């Protein structure tokens, strides 16, 4: 993958060649470098219009590759033509697949890498390219819960950046799974910031930690990624989308 060296557990695969069982989650890593020609042809007219609005060529390429790859991946599972897939959104804006029932998916991208998670149950995914943050403490204080901020503050200085990205991706994966906006949801639940991902508690709604699982799916040395799924004991398969 261009400029991204994936961990060895991401196996190169072609959409449509691997079946998805009801107790499985498939997570695909997609390189956003290189040519976007084969992906642009998979985009709907509306998606092509969205891509054209990006004034920066790199942003247009990343949009075309990530959304074209999403169509290719979902077409492989549903057996439908990639261009025939129809998407909608729920009441809170979460994308959904209208043209084939029973499939759940989520897309995230950062820098030169995109990730797509697919399952038969509700889920969310987030990936972030790690970079130095001068305002790490201020961002954490604004967006993390009191419990999480105190856990972050307790870490040695050299471990706080890793702890920050673990916390951020785990929280965003959950709010993407339920289709909620970040601004109104990040401080009403707590996640761990240690190497072992799990929910610590919820302070609103009907969710409880026992109903959800958090899974670390970090794809490369410079990237942190998390998966939130409304189920326990699911099997996760990590895949790399083959070029060509």
Buried (B, 14 or more C-beta within 10 A) or exposed (E): BEEBEBBEEBEEBEBEEBEBEEEBBBBBBBBBBBEBEBBBEBBBEEBBEBBEEBEEEEEBBBBBBBBBBBBBBBBBBBEBEBEEBEBEEEEEEBBBBEBBEEBBBBBBBBBBBBBBBBBBBBBBBBBBBBEEBEEBBEEBEEBBBEBBBEBBEEBEEEEBBBBBBBBBBBBBBBBBBBBBEEEEBBBBBBBBBBEEBBBBEBEEEEBEBEEBBBBBBBBBEBBBBBBBBBBEEBEBBBBBBEEE
